[in-house]
Amino acid sequence: MDEANRRNEGAAAAQPWTTAQLPAAKERRQLTVSRSLDLQSVENCRDLGGILTKDGRVVRAGNLIRSAALHRASGKDLETLNNLGLKTVIDLRMKGEREAARDRLLVGWNIVKQPVFTENGRTKLAQLKGILVNPGTYILRLYPTMLTTPRAVDCWKHMFRSLIDQPGGYLWHCTQGKDRTGVAAALVLASLGVDDETIKADYLETNEYMPQEVPKSVVRMERFLGWRADMDIDQFLEARPANFEALQRTVAQYGGFQGYLSEVVGLDDSDFSVLRDFYTVDRHSARFTATERDGILTNRTPDGLLRG
């Protein structure tokens, strides 16, 4: 591809998403997506509890939490997460990221270090090269790799084995809670029987809660990008419909996300049953509907059901 076409492609991909690309407001209200925990010092931290599955069940509250990094978590934040029953934190970042922003955790929590991307000493150089070679589409092009590389597949295999073999309260995160965390959330929701439209709506909900601070790595890159800076930096700060659609295209050869989980991650019928039996509850038993969101965290019993 020549430079002129590359620039045009990058400019098109870098256009910010708009509400017109989302379901209409009325339709979105019917799609119950993850609920912000409104923590003091941790942004984009959301509970998947309450999301409806295709068979009419709902995701159990307090057990599946997606988040940005926990390195700035306050004592109150940690207390809130602990009170929800959090037991295991899955860190999807690479070693350098973990060391630069170490999570604040409580004694007794399990920490699982499971990077999505391959660890090596050339990561920053490769990232910069990728941005320069593929202006405006670097992040978009990463999405299929988060499902196909051996490192990524191994990550999801380990994550699901934990969810299945040691069911309980989980939180997973990367740096901003957008890309790697978003892929993890998509796979988890798909495993529970949530439809693609709702999964996509949850992915795009990240734009409501993304950390406002530009990552230091992005600031460093901007110094090298000159006239293409705005176009390239935006892709790090937005969850775009095109990113999710790239995931859908990648799993299409398996018949969708559930087919991918079966054929690539290796889940069988008994695994899906365990996941759904523990992490979802009967909609009527939970006395929960798609529009009844308030109080789900403060008015629930230990098993995740709502009080009468």
N, C-alpha and C positions, 0 to 999 in steps of 0.2 A: 504494500500500500504506500502511495506517495505521500509526501508531507502535507499537501493541501487536503487530501482526503482524510488523513489522520486527524488534522485539526478540526475538520467538520464533524467527524465522528465523535471526537472528544467533546466539542461544544454541545452537540445534541445530547450526549449522555449526561453532561453536567447540568442540564437545566433542572432547577429545583422542582420537586414534586408539588402538586397543588391539590387542594381538596377536591377538585373535579375528578382526580384520578382515584379517589376513594369512593366507597359506596356513599350514596346520599345520606345526609345527616339522619333521617328517619330510619334508614336501613342500618346504619352503624349502631344506632341505639339498640336495635334488635340483636346485633352481634355483640354479645357480652365478651369483652376482651379483658386482659389482665388489669388489675387494680393497683394503683400506686400505693405504696405503704407510707409515703410522705415522711421519710426519715429525715433527720436533721442534717446529716452530712454525707449521705449516700444518695446519689441521684439515679434515676431510672431503675429503681428497685420496685418490682411489681410482682404481685401474687397472681398466679394463673387460676386460683380458686374461683369457681363460679362459671367458668366457660362451659358452654353446652356442647355435648357430643352429638353425633348423628343419630344415636339410638336413644336420645332423650335423657341421658344421665348428665351430671355436672362434675367438673373437676373439683376434687376435695380442697377446701380452703386450708392455707397455711403449710402445705407440704411441698409445693413446687414454686420456687421463687427465682426469678431472673433479675439480674442486677448489673450495675457497673461495679468497678473495683471497690473493695472495702477498706482501702488504706486510710481513709479519712473518717471512718465510722466513729461516731461518738459513743460514749458509754450508754446513753439512752437508746441509740440505734441498735447496739448489740443486745440490750435488754429486750427491746421490741422483737427482734428476730428470735431470741431465745424463748420468749414467751409464746411465740407461734409454734415452737417445737422443733426449731432448726437443729439438725444434728450433723449434717455433712455439707461442706463447701467444696464445690468443684471449680478449680481455677483453670481456665482455658488458655491462660497467657503463657508465653514463653519465659524461660528463666530470666533473661535480662529485664523483661517487663515486671516480673514478680519482685526482683531485687530492687528495682528502681522505685516501686510503690508497693511495699509489703502490706498485705492484708492485716487488719486488726481483727483478731479472733478471740473467742472465749475458750478458756480451758475446758476440755471435754468435747469440743467440736472436732469432728474428723475433717482433715484437709486432704483433698485429692488433687494432685498436680497433674493435669492431663491436657497438655498443649494441643491445639488443633493443627498448628503449623510446625514444620520440622525445625528443631533447634540447630542453629549453626552460627558461626562467628561472622557470617556475611549477610545477615538478615537486613541490616539497614542499607547496605550497598545495593542489595537486590531490590529492596523496596523503592529506593530512589531511581534505579535503572528502570523498574517497571513503570513508574510514573512518567518518566521521560519518553519511554518507548510507546506507551499507551496513554497519552494525555486524556484525562477525563474519564477513562474507563478502567483504571487500575483496580479499584475496589470491585467494580462489576465483574471483572475477569477473575477475581479471587473466589467468588461464590461457588462456581462449579468445583473448584479444587477443594473446598471445604466438605465436599461429599465424596471425592474420588481419590485423593492421594492416600497412600498407605497409612501415613501418619494420622490423617483425619478419620479414616475408617477405624483405625485402632482406638482412637479417642472415643468415638461413639460406641464401639463395642464395650469398652470398659465402663463408660457412663451408664449404659443400659443394664449391664450386669450388676452394677451397684444398685440401681433403682429396683431391680427385680429381686436380687438376693438379700439386700438389706433395706427393705422398704422403710420409709420414714420421711423426716423433713429435710429437703434438699434446697440448696441455693447454688446456682451456677453463674459464673460471670467471666467477662474478659476485661477490657479497659473501660470502654464506654457503655457496654451492655447493648451493643447494636449488631455487629456482624457475627462474630462467633457465638455470642449469647443468643442472637436471633435465630441462627441455624439450629442450635441446641433446642430452643423453645419450639421451633417448628417441628422437629423430629419427635419431641416428647408429646406435643399435642396430637400429632398424627398417630402416634402409637396408642393414644387413648380414644381415637375415633372422632377427632374434631375435623370438620370439613376445611378444605383449602381456603375458602373465602374468609372464614373466621381466623384461620392461622395467619393469613395475609394481613387482615385488619389488626391483629395483635402485633405483627411485625412493624407495621407502619405507625402504631401507637407510640413507638420509641421516639418519634419526632416531637411528641408532647413533653417528654421527660428527659431528653438527652442532656448530658452535662454541658453547661454553657462555656466551659473553659476549653480552649483549643489545646489538644495534646501537645506536649513539648516536641515530640518527634515530628508533628505536622509543622510546627513553627520552624524547626530546623530545615525541613524540606523546602518551605516557602522561599528561603533565601537563595535556593538554587534554581527556582523555576521561572523567574522573571515575568514576562508578560502572561504566562499561562497560570500564574499563581491562583487567581480567584477560581478559575475553572477547575483546577486540580484539588484545591483545599476543600471545596464544598463537598466533594464526594466522601470525605472522611467524617463529615458532620451531619449527614442526612441518611435516613433509611428510605431508599427509593423503591418504588414499585418494580422497576426493572431488575433490581437485585433479587427480589423474591421470585420474579418470573424466571430468572436464570436458574434458580433452584428447581422450579417446576419442570423446566426443559431437561434438566439433568436427570431427574427421577422418572421422566416420562417413559424411558425405555423399560422401566420396571413396573409400569402401570400406575405410578404415583409414589407418594411418600411411604405408604405402608408396604408397597412392593419392594421399595429400596430397603426398608428395615428388615424385611424377610430375606431377600436375596443377598444383600451386601452386609448388613450388620449381623444377620444370622438369627433373628428372632423367629420363634415358632409359635404355633397357636397357644401353647401353654404359657409362653412368655407374655403374649398379649393379654391373656386372661388374668395373669397375676397383676400386670400393670393396671388393668381396668378395674379389677376387684378392689385394689388398694387405693388407687389415686383418683377414682371417681366414685360418686355416690348416686343413689336413686334420686331423681329430681324431686319426686313427691315426698320421699322420706326426709329430704333436706329442706322441704318447704321453701324451695328456691325457684324463682323464675328468672328469665333473662333480664328483666328490668328491676329486680329486687337486689340491688347491690349494696346499699348502705347497711352497715352493721355486720357484714359477713365476717369480719375479723374480730369484732368485739362481742358478738352475740352467738358464738359457736361453742359446741361441746367439744371435749377432747378428741372425739372421733371425727370431727370435721363437720358434723351436722349442725343445723341451726336450732337454737332453743325454741320451744313452742311459744 
